[in-house]
Amino acid sequence: QVQLVESGGGLVQPGGSLRLSCAASRSIFGIIVMGWHRQAPGKQRELVATISSGGTTNYADSVKGRFTISRVNAKNPVDLQMNSLKPEDTAVYYCNVRTYGEDSWGQGTQVTVSS
């Protein structure tokens, strides 16, 4: 199975920005949908944003207008630009790539928004 590794997380002040990237161990083909999910301590994992093979994007209501998901290439499939970050955005963010044969997840990258 393909391995995914997220990067770009870190500590940022409220109102700041971060860009998360996802790197794959090999090129990925046959993608159905890609997305970013997040999980805060004590909470269930939630969907943040998705982008389909056709380019259709969907966002959680809490991040609409602030986050942008984009496709990159077969080896680095999906990025997440996060602007106007809020303390409520603090979580571990996970990259997800679903193909016709696999559903792959990264190990996550920590995003902490704090003053």
Biotite code that builds the C-alpha atoms (Angstrom):
import biotite.structure as struc

atoms = struc.array([
    struc.Atom([0.000, 0.000, 0.000], chain_id="A", res_id=1, res_name="GLN", atom_name="CA", element="C"),
    struc.Atom([1.121, 3.539, -0.640], chain_id="A", res_id=2, res_name="VAL", atom_name="CA", element="C"),
    struc.Atom([2.519, 5.419, 2.343], chain_id="A", res_id=3, res_name="GLN", atom_name="CA", element="C"),
    struc.Atom([1.572, 9.030, 2.954], chain_id="A", res_id=4, res_name="LEU", atom_name="CA", element="C"),
    struc.Atom([3.514, 11.573, 4.991], chain_id="A", res_id=5, res_name="VAL", atom_name="CA", element="C"),
    struc.Atom([2.096, 14.938, 5.983], chain_id="A", res_id=6, res_name="GLU", atom_name="CA", element="C"),
    struc.Atom([4.229, 18.017, 6.540], chain_id="A", res_id=7, res_name="SER", atom_name="CA", element="C"),
    struc.Atom([3.798, 21.707, 7.267], chain_id="A", res_id=8, res_name="GLY", atom_name="CA", element="C"),
    struc.Atom([2.238, 21.581, 10.696], chain_id="A", res_id=9, res_name="GLY", atom_name="CA", element="C"),
    struc.Atom([3.460, 23.600, 13.622], chain_id="A", res_id=10, res_name="GLY", atom_name="CA", element="C"),
    struc.Atom([2.676, 26.310, 16.137], chain_id="A", res_id=11, res_name="LEU", atom_name="CA", element="C"),
    struc.Atom([1.026, 29.455, 14.834], chain_id="A", res_id=12, res_name="VAL", atom_name="CA", element="C"),
    struc.Atom([-0.656, 32.514, 16.329], chain_id="A", res_id=13, res_name="GLN", atom_name="CA", element="C"),
    struc.Atom([-4.389, 33.040, 15.874], chain_id="A", res_id=14, res_name="PRO", atom_name="CA", element="C"),
    struc.Atom([-4.974, 34.687, 12.518], chain_id="A", res_id=15, res_name="GLY", atom_name="CA", element="C"),
    struc.Atom([-1.860, 33.125, 11.048], chain_id="A", res_id=16, res_name="GLY", atom_name="CA", element="C"),
    struc.Atom([-1.455, 30.717, 8.149], chain_id="A", res_id=17, res_name="SER", atom_name="CA", element="C"),
    struc.Atom([0.001, 27.289, 7.461], chain_id="A", res_id=18, res_name="LEU", atom_name="CA", element="C"),
    struc.Atom([0.232, 25.144, 4.356], chain_id="A", res_id=19, res_name="ARG", atom_name="CA", element="C"),
    struc.Atom([0.028, 21.385, 4.785], chain_id="A", res_id=20, res_name="LEU", atom_name="CA", element="C"),
    struc.Atom([1.453, 19.027, 2.177], chain_id="A", res_id=21, res_name="SER", atom_name="CA", element="C"),
    struc.Atom([1.115, 15.291, 1.602], chain_id="A", res_id=22, res_name="CYS", atom_name="CA", element="C"),
    struc.Atom([3.896, 13.197, 0.065], chain_id="A", res_id=23, res_name="ALA", atom_name="CA", element="C"),
    struc.Atom([3.342, 9.670, -1.260], chain_id="A", res_id=24, res_name="ALA", atom_name="CA", element="C"),
    struc.Atom([5.875, 6.841, -1.340], chain_id="A", res_id=25, res_name="SER", atom_name="CA", element="C"),
    struc.Atom([5.037, 6.276, -4.989], chain_id="A", res_id=26, res_name="ARG", atom_name="CA", element="C"),
    struc.Atom([2.894, 7.845, -7.670], chain_id="A", res_id=27, res_name="SER", atom_name="CA", element="C"),
    struc.Atom([-0.798, 7.312, -7.128], chain_id="A", res_id=28, res_name="ILE", atom_name="CA", element="C"),
    struc.Atom([-3.217, 6.573, -9.948], chain_id="A", res_id=29, res_name="PHE", atom_name="CA", element="C"),
    struc.Atom([-6.908, 5.889, -10.074], chain_id="A", res_id=30, res_name="GLY", atom_name="CA", element="C"),
    struc.Atom([-7.752, 8.467, -7.435], chain_id="A", res_id=31, res_name="ILE", atom_name="CA", element="C"),
    struc.Atom([-11.405, 8.804, -6.530], chain_id="A", res_id=32, res_name="ILE", atom_name="CA", element="C"),
    struc.Atom([-11.149, 11.449, -3.854], chain_id="A", res_id=33, res_name="VAL", atom_name="CA", element="C"),
    struc.Atom([-8.501, 13.039, -1.646], chain_id="A", res_id=34, res_name="MET", atom_name="CA", element="C"),
    struc.Atom([-8.969, 14.873, 1.575], chain_id="A", res_id=35, res_name="GLY", atom_name="CA", element="C"),
    struc.Atom([-7.782, 16.245, 4.843], chain_id="A", res_id=36, res_name="TRP", atom_name="CA", element="C"),
    struc.Atom([-9.227, 15.222, 8.182], chain_id="A", res_id=37, res_name="HIS", atom_name="CA", element="C"),
    struc.Atom([-8.381, 16.345, 11.676], chain_id="A", res_id=38, res_name="ARG", atom_name="CA", element="C"),
    struc.Atom([-8.703, 15.056, 15.199], chain_id="A", res_id=39, res_name="GLN", atom_name="CA", element="C"),
    struc.Atom([-8.490, 17.129, 18.349], chain_id="A", res_id=40, res_name="ALA", atom_name="CA", element="C"),
    struc.Atom([-7.803, 15.519, 21.747], chain_id="A", res_id=41, res_name="PRO", atom_name="CA", element="C"),
    struc.Atom([-10.933, 13.893, 23.103], chain_id="A", res_id=42, res_name="GLY", atom_name="CA", element="C"),
    struc.Atom([-12.844, 14.351, 19.864], chain_id="A", res_id=43, res_name="LYS", atom_name="CA", element="C"),
    struc.Atom([-13.616, 12.123, 16.917], chain_id="A", res_id=44, res_name="GLN", atom_name="CA", element="C"),
    struc.Atom([-11.846, 12.557, 13.623], chain_id="A", res_id=45, res_name="ARG", atom_name="CA", element="C"),
    struc.Atom([-13.697, 14.966, 11.359], chain_id="A", res_id=46, res_name="GLU", atom_name="CA", element="C"),
    struc.Atom([-13.566, 15.826, 7.701], chain_id="A", res_id=47, res_name="LEU", atom_name="CA", element="C"),
    struc.Atom([-11.965, 19.162, 6.883], chain_id="A", res_id=48, res_name="VAL", atom_name="CA", element="C"),
    struc.Atom([-11.915, 19.241, 3.085], chain_id="A", res_id=49, res_name="ALA", atom_name="CA", element="C"),
    struc.Atom([-12.060, 16.921, 0.076], chain_id="A", res_id=50, res_name="THR", atom_name="CA", element="C"),
    struc.Atom([-11.310, 17.181, -3.615], chain_id="A", res_id=51, res_name="ILE", atom_name="CA", element="C"),
    struc.Atom([-12.545, 14.635, -6.150], chain_id="A", res_id=52, res_name="SER", atom_name="CA", element="C"),
    struc.Atom([-10.802, 13.359, -9.260], chain_id="A", res_id=53, res_name="SER", atom_name="CA", element="C"),
    struc.Atom([-12.996, 15.758, -11.202], chain_id="A", res_id=54, res_name="GLY", atom_name="CA", element="C"),
    struc.Atom([-11.864, 18.716, -9.139], chain_id="A", res_id=55, res_name="GLY", atom_name="CA", element="C"),
    struc.Atom([-14.982, 19.146, -7.029], chain_id="A", res_id=56, res_name="THR", atom_name="CA", element="C"),
    struc.Atom([-14.171, 20.502, -3.580], chain_id="A", res_id=57, res_name="THR", atom_name="CA", element="C"),
    struc.Atom([-16.073, 20.298, -0.327], chain_id="A", res_id=58, res_name="ASN", atom_name="CA", element="C"),
    struc.Atom([-15.314, 21.917, 3.007], chain_id="A", res_id=59, res_name="TYR", atom_name="CA", element="C"),
    struc.Atom([-16.510, 21.642, 6.542], chain_id="A", res_id=60, res_name="ALA", atom_name="CA", element="C"),
    struc.Atom([-18.627, 24.647, 7.456], chain_id="A", res_id=61, res_name="ASP", atom_name="CA", element="C"),
    struc.Atom([-16.125, 25.616, 10.129], chain_id="A", res_id=62, res_name="SER", atom_name="CA", element="C"),
    struc.Atom([-13.317, 26.159, 7.597], chain_id="A", res_id=63, res_name="VAL", atom_name="CA", element="C"),
    struc.Atom([-15.158, 27.527, 4.566], chain_id="A", res_id=64, res_name="LYS", atom_name="CA", element="C"),
    struc.Atom([-13.600, 30.740, 3.347], chain_id="A", res_id=65, res_name="GLY", atom_name="CA", element="C"),
    struc.Atom([-10.411, 30.111, 5.315], chain_id="A", res_id=66, res_name="ARG", atom_name="CA", element="C"),
    struc.Atom([-9.007, 26.806, 4.007], chain_id="A", res_id=67, res_name="PHE", atom_name="CA", element="C"),
    struc.Atom([-8.277, 25.772, 0.427], chain_id="A", res_id=68, res_name="THR", atom_name="CA", element="C"),
    struc.Atom([-7.616, 22.209, -0.728], chain_id="A", res_id=69, res_name="ILE", atom_name="CA", element="C"),
    struc.Atom([-5.734, 21.664, -3.979], chain_id="A", res_id=70, res_name="SER", atom_name="CA", element="C"),
    struc.Atom([-4.318, 18.881, -6.116], chain_id="A", res_id=71, res_name="ARG", atom_name="CA", element="C"),
    struc.Atom([-0.572, 18.909, -6.792], chain_id="A", res_id=72, res_name="VAL", atom_name="CA", element="C"),
    struc.Atom([0.665, 15.795, -8.650], chain_id="A", res_id=73, res_name="ASN", atom_name="CA", element="C"),
    struc.Atom([0.740, 12.007, -8.480], chain_id="A", res_id=74, res_name="ALA", atom_name="CA", element="C"),
    struc.Atom([3.639, 11.907, -5.991], chain_id="A", res_id=75, res_name="LYS", atom_name="CA", element="C"),
    struc.Atom([2.490, 14.838, -3.859], chain_id="A", res_id=76, res_name="ASN", atom_name="CA", element="C"),
    struc.Atom([-1.253, 14.537, -4.285], chain_id="A", res_id=77, res_name="PRO", atom_name="CA", element="C"),
    struc.Atom([-2.914, 17.140, -2.098], chain_id="A", res_id=78, res_name="VAL", atom_name="CA", element="C"),
    struc.Atom([-2.206, 20.342, -0.174], chain_id="A", res_id=79, res_name="ASP", atom_name="CA", element="C"),
    struc.Atom([-4.231, 22.310, 2.337], chain_id="A", res_id=80, res_name="LEU", atom_name="CA", element="C"),
    struc.Atom([-3.742, 26.051, 2.656], chain_id="A", res_id=81, res_name="GLN", atom_name="CA", element="C"),
    struc.Atom([-5.023, 27.254, 6.013], chain_id="A", res_id=82, res_name="MET", atom_name="CA", element="C"),
    struc.Atom([-5.565, 30.968, 6.610], chain_id="A", res_id=83, res_name="ASN", atom_name="CA", element="C"),
    struc.Atom([-7.064, 32.969, 9.463], chain_id="A", res_id=84, res_name="SER", atom_name="CA", element="C"),
    struc.Atom([-6.366, 30.127, 11.847], chain_id="A", res_id=85, res_name="LEU", atom_name="CA", element="C"),
    struc.Atom([-8.304, 29.894, 15.078], chain_id="A", res_id=86, res_name="LYS", atom_name="CA", element="C"),
    struc.Atom([-7.534, 28.069, 18.336], chain_id="A", res_id=87, res_name="PRO", atom_name="CA", element="C"),
    struc.Atom([-10.414, 25.739, 17.459], chain_id="A", res_id=88, res_name="GLU", atom_name="CA", element="C"),
    struc.Atom([-8.369, 24.535, 14.471], chain_id="A", res_id=89, res_name="ASP", atom_name="CA", element="C"),
    struc.Atom([-5.835, 22.927, 16.807], chain_id="A", res_id=90, res_name="THR", atom_name="CA", element="C"),
    struc.Atom([-5.678, 19.226, 15.949], chain_id="A", res_id=91, res_name="ALA", atom_name="CA", element="C"),
    struc.Atom([-3.680, 16.517, 14.259], chain_id="A", res_id=92, res_name="VAL", atom_name="CA", element="C"),
    struc.Atom([-4.312, 16.777, 10.529], chain_id="A", res_id=93, res_name="TYR", atom_name="CA", element="C"),
    struc.Atom([-4.347, 13.667, 8.343], chain_id="A", res_id=94, res_name="TYR", atom_name="CA", element="C"),
    struc.Atom([-3.990, 13.289, 4.595], chain_id="A", res_id=95, res_name="CYS", atom_name="CA", element="C"),
    struc.Atom([-6.270, 10.735, 2.934], chain_id="A", res_id=96, res_name="ASN", atom_name="CA", element="C"),
    struc.Atom([-6.157, 9.381, -0.617], chain_id="A", res_id=97, res_name="VAL", atom_name="CA", element="C"),
    struc.Atom([-8.796, 6.952, -1.846], chain_id="A", res_id=98, res_name="ARG", atom_name="CA", element="C"),
    struc.Atom([-8.261, 5.004, -5.062], chain_id="A", res_id=99, res_name="THR", atom_name="CA", element="C"),
    struc.Atom([-10.206, 2.196, -6.666], chain_id="A", res_id=100, res_name="TYR", atom_name="CA", element="C"),
    struc.Atom([-8.035, -0.272, -4.768], chain_id="A", res_id=101, res_name="GLY", atom_name="CA", element="C"),
    struc.Atom([-6.819, 1.469, -1.616], chain_id="A", res_id=102, res_name="GLU", atom_name="CA", element="C"),
    struc.Atom([-7.753, 3.887, 1.129], chain_id="A", res_id=103, res_name="ASP", atom_name="CA", element="C"),
    struc.Atom([-4.508, 5.402, 2.421], chain_id="A", res_id=104, res_name="SER", atom_name="CA", element="C"),
    struc.Atom([-3.850, 7.602, 5.443], chain_id="A", res_id=105, res_name="TRP", atom_name="CA", element="C"),
    struc.Atom([-0.809, 9.430, 6.722], chain_id="A", res_id=106, res_name="GLY", atom_name="CA", element="C"),
    struc.Atom([0.378, 9.477, 10.323], chain_id="A", res_id=107, res_name="GLN", atom_name="CA", element="C"),
    struc.Atom([-0.729, 13.062, 10.816], chain_id="A", res_id=108, res_name="GLY", atom_name="CA", element="C"),
    struc.Atom([0.885, 16.421, 11.459], chain_id="A", res_id=109, res_name="THR", atom_name="CA", element="C"),
    struc.Atom([0.194, 18.558, 14.521], chain_id="A", res_id=110, res_name="GLN", atom_name="CA", element="C"),
    struc.Atom([-1.286, 22.009, 14.082], chain_id="A", res_id=111, res_name="VAL", atom_name="CA", element="C"),
    struc.Atom([-1.433, 24.173, 17.186], chain_id="A", res_id=112, res_name="THR", atom_name="CA", element="C"),
    struc.Atom([-3.048, 27.609, 17.109], chain_id="A", res_id=113, res_name="VAL", atom_name="CA", element="C"),
    struc.Atom([-2.330, 29.501, 20.295], chain_id="A", res_id=114, res_name="SER", atom_name="CA", element="C"),
    struc.Atom([-1.526, 32.964, 21.563], chain_id="A", res_id=115, res_name="SER", atom_name="CA", element="C"),
])
